[in-house]
Amino acid sequence: MADIKNVNSTNFEEEVLKSELPVMVDFWANWCAPCRAFMPVIEKVAADSEGKFKVVKLDIDEAHELAVQYKVKTIPTLMVFKDGKVSSTHIGRTSLENVMKMFE
């Protein structure tokens, strides 16, 4: 299984904005049942993406200012960052296929 790194306000810039690879950020919270139910899809994306892009998780309770900055109002929210900018966003649970299409 691929390593899914947790990011926060301390390492977000280095891990996401300055990454040479595209990065999918999963905005989530531990109390969010849909977020926990969506975790197997996120893990599969991470396992299938090694070397092509990174997958990280951002707990909105621990990094609330980043959730506000990126206007995350509902979780789970997925954002793909390329060259430090958001290139695609998906709100709510979805299929593995739809998540993978975010990188196209």
N, CA, C and O of each residue as an XYZ file, in Angstrom:
416
protein
N       0.840     -1.189      0.000
C       0.000      0.000      0.000
C       0.879      1.244      0.000
O       1.920      1.283      0.655
N       0.456      2.237     -0.727
C       1.211      3.482     -0.845
C       1.119      4.285      0.445
O       0.169      4.159      1.217
N       2.117      5.098      0.649
C       2.146      5.970      1.813
C       1.325      7.220      1.515
O       1.567      7.907      0.523
N       0.364      7.510      2.368
C      -0.432      8.723      2.237
C       0.007      9.649      3.361
O      -0.247      9.393      4.538
N       0.662     10.716      2.975
C       1.206     11.643      3.958
C       0.123     12.591      4.450
O      -0.755     12.996      3.687
N       0.189     12.938      5.713
C      -0.690     13.963      6.269
C       0.000     15.306      6.121
O       1.177     15.450      6.452
N      -0.735     16.286      5.624
C      -0.183     17.631      5.493
C      -0.964     18.565      6.402
O      -2.106     18.298      6.777
N      -0.307     19.675      6.745
C      -0.918     20.693      7.588
C      -0.324     22.040      7.199
O       0.377     22.143      6.192
N      -0.594     23.053      7.976
C      -0.112     24.385      7.611
C       1.413     24.484      7.650
O       1.988     25.365      7.010
N       2.068     23.600      8.385
C       3.528     23.631      8.472
C       4.194     23.085      7.206
O       5.191     23.640      6.746
N       3.652     22.003      6.640
C       4.328     21.369      5.506
C       3.550     21.448      4.186
O       3.988     20.874      3.189
N       2.421     22.135      4.157
C       1.591     22.204      2.957
C       2.341     22.810      1.769
O       2.291     22.278      0.660
N       3.021     23.901      2.003
C       3.735     24.560      0.899
C       4.779     23.631      0.291
O       4.860     23.503     -0.930
N       5.572     22.989      1.130
C       6.639     22.105      0.640
C       6.072     20.854     -0.039
O       6.521     20.480     -1.122
N       5.094     20.211      0.590
C       4.563     18.934      0.099
C       3.602     19.083     -1.079
O       3.512     18.190     -1.922
N       2.887     20.199     -1.140
C       1.858     20.361     -2.170
C       2.235     21.434     -3.183
O       2.362     21.147     -4.373
N       2.412     22.654     -2.726
C       2.614     23.772     -3.659
C       3.947     23.703     -4.394
O       4.036     24.142     -5.541
N       4.975     23.168     -3.766
C       6.299     23.094     -4.394
C       6.610     21.720     -4.979
O       7.726     21.490     -5.445
N       5.653     20.816     -4.963
C       5.884     19.465     -5.466
C       6.096     19.472     -6.979
O       5.402     20.173     -7.715
N       7.063     18.682     -7.424
C       7.283     18.537     -8.866
C       6.211     17.659     -9.495
O       5.888     17.814    -10.673
N       5.658     16.735     -8.707
C       4.573     15.874     -9.183
C       3.229     16.518     -8.867
O       3.134     17.287     -7.910
N       2.186     16.223     -9.645
C       0.844     16.651     -9.251
C       0.499     16.022     -7.897
O       0.952     14.924     -7.576
N      -0.309     16.735     -7.114
C      -0.666     16.273     -5.775
C      -2.181     16.325     -5.605
O      -2.811     17.351     -5.860
N      -2.759     15.195     -5.168
C      -4.170     15.192     -4.806
C      -4.266     15.376     -3.301
O      -3.694     14.600     -2.536
N      -4.989     16.405     -2.878
C      -5.208     16.662     -1.458
C      -6.625     16.232     -1.109
O      -7.597     16.685     -1.714
N      -6.722     15.349     -0.124
C      -8.007     14.900      0.399
C      -8.289     15.714      1.657
O      -7.695     15.474      2.708
N      -9.208     16.686      1.541
C      -9.633     17.470      2.698
C     -10.670     16.625      3.437
O     -11.689     16.244      2.862
N     -10.408     16.334      4.709
C     -11.246     15.408      5.456
C     -11.213     15.753      6.948
O     -10.525     16.686      7.360
N     -11.958     14.996      7.748
C     -11.906     15.085      9.209
C     -12.223     13.705      9.771
O     -12.978     12.939      9.172
N     -11.654     13.400     10.902
C     -11.829     12.087     11.513
C     -13.285     11.801     11.887
O     -13.713     10.647     11.854
N     -14.045     12.828     12.238
C     -15.449     12.662     12.636
C     -16.382     12.482     11.442
O     -17.565     12.199     11.631
N     -15.886     12.637     10.235
C     -16.701     12.605      9.004
C     -16.852     11.168      8.501
O     -15.912     10.587      7.960
N     -18.050     10.604      8.689
C     -18.298      9.214      8.254
C     -18.112      9.037      6.744
O     -17.494      8.052      6.339
N     -18.616      9.940      5.888
C     -18.369      9.779      4.443
C     -16.872      9.813      4.091
O     -16.433      9.131      3.165
N     -16.103     10.606      4.833
C     -14.652     10.666      4.596
C     -14.009      9.314      4.906
O     -13.174      8.827      4.144
N     -14.401      8.718      6.020
C     -13.850      7.415      6.403
C     -14.287      6.334      5.415
O     -13.505      5.443      5.082
N     -15.531      6.409      4.946
C     -16.033      5.432      3.972
C     -15.318      5.564      2.626
O     -15.204      4.590      1.881
N     -14.841      6.762      2.319
C     -14.161      7.053      1.054
C     -12.684      6.634      1.088
O     -12.029      6.588      0.046
N     -12.165      6.331      2.272
C     -10.747      6.036      2.434
C     -10.241      4.896      1.551
O      -9.132      5.011      1.029
N     -10.985      3.795      1.349
C     -10.462      2.744      0.456
C     -10.201      3.240     -0.975
O      -9.260      2.782     -1.624
N     -11.014      4.156     -1.460
C     -10.785      4.723     -2.799
C      -9.507      5.554     -2.790
O      -8.691      5.456     -3.707
N      -9.334      6.366     -1.761
C      -8.128      7.200     -1.662
C      -6.888      6.310     -1.590
O      -5.886      6.590     -2.247
N      -6.950      5.244     -0.800
C      -5.815      4.323     -0.694
C      -5.511      3.656     -2.029
O      -4.342      3.475     -2.373
N      -6.529      3.290     -2.780
C      -6.336      2.667     -4.097
C      -5.700      3.664     -5.066
O      -4.795      3.304     -5.819
N      -6.164      4.902     -5.051
C      -5.573      5.946     -5.902
C      -4.092      6.104     -5.563
O      -3.251      6.169     -6.459
N      -3.779      6.165     -4.283
C      -2.382      6.321     -3.863
C      -1.538      5.133     -4.310
O      -0.412      5.313     -4.773
N      -2.070      3.927     -4.175
C      -1.320      2.730     -4.576
C      -1.087      2.691     -6.079
O      -0.022      2.271     -6.533
N      -2.075      3.125     -6.854
C      -1.972      3.099     -8.319
C      -1.168      4.259     -8.887
O      -0.847      4.263    -10.076
N      -0.838      5.245     -8.053
C      -0.242      6.472     -8.572
C       1.233      6.650     -8.238
O       1.834      7.644     -8.647
N       1.822      5.728     -7.516
C       3.193      5.924     -7.069
C       4.108      6.262     -8.236
O       4.145      5.565     -9.250
N       4.849      7.360     -8.060
C       5.771      7.819     -9.081
C       5.146      8.738    -10.112
O       5.862      9.447    -10.820
N       3.811      8.741    -10.211
C       3.124      9.604    -11.184
C       2.573     10.864    -10.530
O       2.647     11.953    -11.100
N       2.021     10.708     -9.332
C       1.537     11.838     -8.554
C       1.462     11.432     -7.095
O       1.566     10.253     -6.758
N       1.280     12.425     -6.231
C       1.229     12.174     -4.793
C      -0.209     12.305     -4.299
O      -1.021     13.031     -4.873
N      -0.498     11.583     -3.219
C      -1.784     11.691     -2.546
C      -1.504     12.045     -1.089
O      -0.740     11.358     -0.410
N      -2.125     13.117     -0.618
C      -1.959     13.541      0.774
C      -3.327     13.803      1.390
O      -4.309     14.020      0.680
N      -3.380     13.780      2.716
C      -4.614     14.056      3.450
C      -4.406     15.310      4.293
O      -3.340     15.514      4.876
N      -5.445     16.149      4.348
C      -5.395     17.354      5.159
C      -6.620     17.360      6.066
O      -7.751     17.464      5.593
N      -6.386     17.248      7.373
C      -7.463     17.272      8.365
C      -7.895     18.728      8.537
O      -7.109     19.565      8.979
N      -9.142     19.022      8.188
C      -9.604     20.415      8.226
C      -9.675     20.970      9.641
O      -9.672     22.187      9.823
N      -9.739     20.111     10.638
C      -9.737     20.588     12.020
C      -8.339     21.003     12.461
O      -8.190     21.908     13.283
N      -7.321     20.353     11.924
C      -5.933     20.677     12.272
C      -5.377     21.819     11.426
O      -4.468     22.526     11.862
N      -5.908     22.002     10.236
C      -5.417     23.054      9.330
C      -6.607     23.848      8.796
O      -6.797     23.983      7.587
N      -7.394     24.362      9.722
C      -8.614     25.081      9.366
C      -8.343     26.252      8.413
O      -9.132     26.514      7.505
N      -7.231     26.945      8.624
C      -6.926     28.112      7.785
C      -6.733     27.715      6.321
O      -7.075     28.491      5.428
N      -6.194     26.524      6.059
C      -6.039     26.066      4.675
C      -7.391     25.697      4.071
O      -7.639     25.961      2.895
N      -8.261     25.091      4.865
C      -9.612     24.782      4.379
C     -10.334     26.066      4.010
O     -11.019     26.121      2.988
N     -10.192     27.083      4.817
C     -10.820     28.382      4.518
C     -10.181     29.001      3.275
O     -10.889     29.492      2.396
N      -8.870     28.981      3.199
C      -8.154     29.567      2.054
C      -8.603     28.947      0.730
O      -8.747     29.647     -0.272
N      -8.824     27.625      0.732
C      -9.223     26.938     -0.495
C     -10.738     26.733     -0.593
O     -11.225     25.955     -1.414
N     -11.471     27.456      0.271
C     -12.941     27.509      0.221
C     -13.592     26.130      0.320
O     -14.570     25.848     -0.372
N     -13.045     25.276      1.184
C     -13.611     23.953      1.414
C     -14.772     24.108      2.392
O     -14.575     24.456      3.556
N     -15.976     23.845      1.905
C     -17.173     23.985      2.731
C     -17.807     22.636      3.052
O     -18.567     22.524      4.014
N     -17.503     21.611      2.260
C     -18.054     20.274      2.423
C     -16.911     19.277      2.322
O     -15.995     19.439      1.516
N     -16.979     18.240      3.157
C     -15.967     17.188      3.068
C     -16.651     15.846      2.870
O     -17.773     15.659      3.341
N     -16.013     14.913      2.192
C     -14.672     15.041      1.631
C     -14.651     15.930      0.387
O     -15.590     15.938     -0.409
N     -13.571     16.667      0.246
C     -13.287     17.435     -0.959
C     -11.904     17.031     -1.440
O     -10.953     16.987     -0.659
N     -11.798     16.737     -2.727
C     -10.509     16.415     -3.340
C     -10.090     17.572     -4.234
O     -10.904     18.113     -4.983
N      -8.821     17.948     -4.154
C      -8.256     18.956     -5.059
C      -6.944     18.421     -5.598
O      -6.119     17.890     -4.853
N      -6.761     18.567     -6.904
C      -5.489     18.220     -7.524
C      -4.738     19.520     -7.782
O      -5.260     20.445     -8.403
N      -3.508     19.568     -7.293
C      -2.626     20.721     -7.477
C      -1.551     20.355     -8.487
O      -0.891     19.324     -8.367
N      -1.385     21.220     -9.489
C      -0.295     21.072    -10.466
C       0.440     22.404    -10.506
O      -0.174     23.460    -10.658
N       1.732     22.346    -10.370
C       2.565     23.557    -10.371
C       2.063     24.584     -9.359
O       2.067     25.787     -9.622
N       1.629     24.091     -8.195
C       1.232     24.982     -7.112
C      -0.158     25.574     -7.213
O      -0.545     26.401     -6.386
N      -0.922     25.153     -8.229
C      -2.266     25.704     -8.424
C      -3.284     24.571     -8.505
O      -2.965     23.467     -8.946
N      -4.516     24.857     -8.074
C      -5.587     23.868     -8.151
C      -5.960     23.670     -9.615
O      -6.302     24.630    -10.306
N      -5.894     22.419    -10.090
C      -6.250     22.141    -11.486
C      -7.607     21.456    -11.596
O      -8.253     21.536    -12.641
N      -8.053     20.779    -10.525
C      -9.385     20.174    -10.534
C      -9.846     19.946     -9.098
O      -9.040     19.798     -8.180
N     -11.165     19.924     -8.935
C     -11.784     19.765     -7.619
C     -12.977     18.832     -7.743
O     -13.702     18.854     -8.737
N     -13.167     18.013     -6.719
C     -14.376     17.188     -6.634
C     -14.853     17.218     -5.187
O     -14.065     17.040     -4.259
N     -16.150     17.445     -5.006
C     -16.746     17.492     -3.676
C     -17.602     16.248     -3.488
O     -18.437     15.918     -4.330
N     -17.381     15.561     -2.367
C     -18.157     14.371     -2.046
C     -17.479     13.105     -2.533
O     -16.457     13.138     -3.218
N     -18.089     11.976     -2.151
C     -17.555     10.677     -2.571
C     -17.850     10.436     -4.043
O     -18.821     10.955     -4.593
N     -16.995      9.641     -4.667
C     -17.165      9.299     -6.073
C     -16.421      7.998     -6.346
O     -15.837      7.403     -5.441
N     -16.448      7.572     -7.576
C     -15.789      6.320     -7.952
C     -14.288      6.525     -8.150
O     -13.809      7.646     -8.320
N     -13.573      5.417     -8.123
C     -12.142      5.432     -8.408
C     -11.884      6.015     -9.791
O     -10.955      6.803     -9.968
N     -12.693      5.637    -10.764
C     -12.520      6.130    -12.137
C     -12.640      7.651    -12.200
O     -11.854      8.312    -12.879
N     -13.621      8.202    -11.496
C     -13.789      9.654    -11.507
C     -12.632     10.368    -10.819
O     -12.222     11.448    -11.243
N     -12.112      9.769     -9.767
C     -10.962     10.367     -9.096
C      -9.759     10.365    -10.030
O      -9.054     11.370    -10.122
N      -9.512      9.272    -10.716
C      -8.376      9.199    -11.623
C      -8.494     10.191    -12.764
O      -7.481     10.704    -13.242
N      -9.722     10.474    -13.213
C      -9.929     11.464    -14.286
C      -9.508     12.865    -13.863
O      -9.244     13.713    -14.715
N      -9.444     13.119    -12.561
C      -9.026     14.441    -12.081
C      -7.601     14.776    -12.493
O      -7.230     15.949    -12.533
N      -6.803     13.771    -12.796
C      -5.393     14.000    -13.133
C      -5.181     14.222    -14.626
O      -4.069     14.539    -15.049
N      -6.218     14.061    -15.423
C      -6.076     14.202    -16.885
C      -5.957     15.647    -17.289
O      -5.830     15.948    -18.476
